[in-house]
Amino acid sequence: MRKLTRAEWEELDEQMSRTPPEPDSEGVPGEHLKLIALLNRFGFNPMSKQESMRLAKELLDESPISENGNLT
């Protein structure tokens, strides 16, 4: 799995802060779909809300790559 750039990591972190922890929990409707769309834009293809949450957490646990290609 490829690492995210710093900008992608920050955008994903911001979206995760708005996404309820459970796909069927109360909260702002559509945030899980926005998460899936964001991951798709980054080249990942989660097939469910649950998979998108798992994938996003894995990506955020990894250090992003800086704009010059080095790990930050």
N, CA, C and O of each residue as an XYZ file, in Angstrom:
288
protein
N       0.855     -1.172      0.000
C       0.000      0.000      0.000
C       0.906      1.242      0.000
O       1.867      1.325      0.764
N       0.583      2.182     -0.856
C       1.411      3.380     -0.952
C       1.156      4.303      0.245
O       0.088      4.271      0.858
N       2.144      5.110      0.555
C       1.998      6.094      1.621
C       1.356      7.360      1.061
O       1.493      7.676     -0.120
N       0.663      8.064      1.922
C       0.042      9.324      1.539
C       1.062     10.451      1.595
O       2.020     10.402      2.365
N       0.842     11.469      0.764
C       1.628     12.683      0.893
C       1.150     13.413      2.150
O       0.101     13.087      2.707
N       1.916     14.384      2.581
C       1.518     15.175      3.763
C       0.150     15.821      3.524
O      -0.700     15.794      4.414
N      -0.077     16.398      2.347
C      -1.349     17.062      2.049
C      -2.514     16.056      2.067
O      -3.580     16.347      2.610
N      -2.305     14.880      1.475
C      -3.348     13.842      1.491
C      -3.634     13.391      2.910
O      -4.792     13.233      3.298
N      -2.567     13.179      3.694
C      -2.715     12.736      5.079
C      -3.539     13.734      5.873
O      -4.438     13.349      6.620
N      -3.234     15.017      5.714
C      -3.966     16.065      6.431
C      -5.425     16.114      6.001
O      -6.311     16.290      6.836
N      -5.682     15.960      4.706
C      -7.064     15.966      4.210
C      -7.837     14.764      4.750
O      -8.998     14.892      5.138
N      -7.194     13.599      4.773
C      -7.838     12.394      5.307
C      -8.079     12.536      6.801
O      -9.138     12.145      7.293
N      -7.123     13.082      7.527
C      -7.275     13.289      8.971
C      -8.455     14.214      9.258
O      -9.230     13.970     10.183
N      -8.589     15.266      8.471
C      -9.709     16.201      8.646
C     -11.047     15.502      8.390
O     -12.000     15.687      9.146
N     -11.116     14.698      7.320
C     -12.364     13.987      7.019
C     -12.686     12.977      8.109
O     -13.848     12.835      8.491
N     -11.687     12.277      8.613
C     -11.923     11.294      9.677
C     -12.459     11.962     10.938
O     -13.234     11.351     11.676
N     -12.062     13.198     11.195
C     -12.553     13.898     12.385
C     -14.044     14.212     12.265
O     -14.717     14.410     13.277
N     -14.561     14.260     11.044
C     -15.993     14.526     10.816
C     -16.807     13.249     10.642
O     -18.037     13.297     10.659
N     -16.145     12.113     10.475
C     -16.826     10.847     10.183
C     -17.125     10.105     11.479
O     -16.210      9.858     12.266
N     -18.397      9.741     11.722
C     -18.725      8.984     12.935
C     -17.951      7.665     12.981
O     -17.669      7.080     11.935
N     -17.603      7.188     14.190
C     -16.792      5.981     14.312
C     -17.468      4.715     13.783
O     -16.786      3.799     13.325
N     -18.765      4.656     13.839
C     -19.500      3.495     13.337
C     -20.337      3.914     12.133
O     -21.023      4.934     12.191
N     -20.296      3.161     11.064
C     -21.029      3.539      9.845
C     -22.532      3.745     10.034
O     -23.134      4.550      9.323
N     -23.135      3.045     10.962
C     -24.577      3.186     11.141
C     -24.952      4.043     12.340
O     -26.117      4.091     12.733
N     -23.949      4.734     12.932
C     -24.231      5.545     14.113
C     -24.812      6.897     13.713
O     -24.782      7.305     12.552
N     -25.336      7.561     14.718
C     -25.889      8.898     14.501
C     -24.763      9.840     14.097
O     -23.598      9.593     14.409
N     -25.098     10.877     13.431
C     -24.095     11.857     13.017
C     -24.533     12.511     11.726
O     -25.665     12.338     11.274
N     -23.650     13.241     11.159
C     -23.953     13.942      9.914
C     -24.056     12.906      8.795
O     -23.105     12.161      8.554
N     -25.198     12.851      8.111
C     -25.345     11.877      7.028
C     -24.357     12.142      5.896
O     -24.063     13.290      5.561
N     -23.864     11.078      5.328
C     -23.016     11.199      4.153
C     -21.530     11.296      4.415
O     -20.748     11.274      3.464
N     -21.102     11.402      5.670
C     -19.671     11.553      5.937
C     -18.884     10.304      5.547
O     -17.743     10.410      5.096
N     -19.486      9.111      5.716
C     -18.797      7.889      5.296
C     -18.654      7.831      3.775
O     -17.653      7.339      3.254
N     -19.662      8.335      3.077
C     -19.573      8.368      1.613
C     -18.506      9.357      1.153
O     -17.814      9.111      0.165
N     -18.372     10.475      1.869
C     -17.304     11.432      1.561
C     -15.938     10.792      1.802
O     -14.995     11.022      1.044
N     -15.837      9.991      2.860
C     -14.590      9.292      3.150
C     -14.238      8.317      2.025
O     -13.091      8.256      1.582
N     -15.228      7.561      1.573
C     -15.009      6.621      0.470
C     -14.561      7.379     -0.784
O     -13.625      6.957     -1.463
N     -15.227      8.494     -1.089
C     -14.870      9.279     -2.278
C     -13.441      9.822     -2.169
O     -12.704      9.837     -3.155
N     -13.058     10.263     -0.983
C     -11.710     10.771     -0.782
C     -10.674      9.669     -0.990
O      -9.663      9.878     -1.660
N     -10.928      8.504     -0.416
C     -10.011      7.380     -0.593
C      -9.928      6.968     -2.062
O      -8.850      6.629     -2.551
N     -11.053      6.995     -2.764
C     -11.047      6.697     -4.202
C     -10.176      7.704     -4.955
O      -9.418      7.327     -5.850
N     -10.284      8.969     -4.596
C      -9.488     10.012     -5.248
C      -7.994      9.782     -5.019
O      -7.174     10.112     -5.876
N      -7.643      9.219     -3.867
C      -6.248      8.924     -3.553
C      -5.774      7.615     -4.181
O      -4.610      7.245     -4.025
N      -6.659      6.907     -4.891
C      -6.268      5.684     -5.580
C      -6.573      4.397     -4.837
O      -6.133      3.325     -5.252
N      -7.323      4.487     -3.741
C      -7.732      3.305     -2.989
C      -9.192      3.022     -3.314
O      -9.928      3.933     -3.692
N      -9.618      1.775     -3.172
C     -10.975      1.417     -3.568
C     -11.703      0.617     -2.487
O     -11.953     -0.575     -2.667
N     -12.044      1.258     -1.367
C     -12.801      0.530     -0.347
C     -14.184      0.165     -0.880
O     -14.825      0.954     -1.575
N     -14.629     -1.038     -0.545
C     -15.900     -1.541     -1.068
C     -17.063     -1.363     -0.092
O     -18.203     -1.686     -0.428
N     -16.792     -0.855      1.103
C     -17.853     -0.661      2.087
C     -17.465      0.465      3.040
O     -16.314      0.902      3.067
N     -18.427      0.922      3.811
C     -18.150      1.939      4.821
C     -17.171      1.401      5.860
O     -16.258      2.105      6.292
N     -17.373      0.142      6.256
C     -16.490     -0.465      7.253
C     -15.054     -0.552      6.725
O     -14.102     -0.255      7.447
N     -14.908     -0.958      5.469
C     -13.575     -1.060      4.878
C     -12.927      0.317      4.758
O     -11.717      0.449      4.943
N     -13.717      1.335      4.453
C     -13.154      2.679      4.334
C     -12.631      3.164      5.687
O     -11.591      3.820      5.744
N     -13.329      2.854      6.759
C     -12.870      3.237      8.100
C     -11.572      2.515      8.452
O     -10.634      3.127      8.964
N     -11.522      1.215      8.178
C     -10.323      0.432      8.483
C      -9.120      0.952      7.688
O      -8.036      1.140      8.238
N      -9.327      1.178      6.400
C      -8.263      1.649      5.523
C      -7.778      3.034      5.952
O      -6.574      3.281      6.015
N      -8.704      3.924      6.244
C      -8.333      5.283      6.658
C      -7.503      5.240      7.941
O      -6.513      5.963      8.057
N      -7.890      4.411      8.894
C      -7.127      4.302     10.143
C      -5.721      3.775      9.869
O      -4.754      4.270     10.447
N      -5.598      2.786      9.004
C      -4.277      2.249      8.647
C      -3.413      3.328      8.000
O      -2.238      3.470      8.337
N      -3.990      4.081      7.076
C      -3.236      5.128      6.383
C      -2.810      6.235      7.343
O      -1.699      6.755      7.234
N      -3.674      6.594      8.274
C      -3.334      7.653      9.224
C      -2.312      7.194     10.253
O      -1.599      8.017     10.828
N      -2.233      5.890     10.489
C      -1.225      5.359     11.411
C       0.178      5.396     10.810
O       1.173      5.346     11.533
N       0.248      5.483      9.483
C       1.538      5.539      8.787
C       2.002      6.993      8.697
O       1.184      7.911      8.626
N       3.307      7.190      8.700
C       3.853      8.533      8.504
C       3.666      8.929      7.045
O       3.922      8.122      6.151
N       3.226     10.150      6.794
C       3.070     10.594      5.402
C       4.424     10.871      4.765
O       5.436     10.970      5.459
N       4.437     10.992      3.463
C       5.625     11.360      2.706
C       5.578     12.874      2.489
O       4.540     13.419      2.113
N       6.692     13.541      2.726
C       6.743     14.974      2.514
C       6.709     15.280      1.019
O       6.814     14.377      0.188
N       6.568     16.515      0.697
C       6.479     16.917     -0.708
C       7.758     16.594     -1.477
O       7.711     16.453     -2.699
N       8.914     16.471     -0.788
C      10.150     16.147     -1.489
C      10.411     14.635     -1.548
O      11.470     14.206     -2.006
N       9.450     13.833     -1.085
C       9.555     12.387     -1.208
C      10.099     11.665      0.004
O      10.163     10.436      0.012
N      10.493     12.401      1.029
C      11.026     11.792      2.248
C       9.908     11.557      3.254
O       8.887     12.245      3.232
N      10.106     10.589      4.127
C       9.152     10.379      5.211
C       9.241     11.550      6.171
O      10.319     12.092      6.413
N       8.096     11.934      6.714
C       8.097     13.048      7.682
C       7.933     12.531      9.074
O       7.910     13.314     10.024
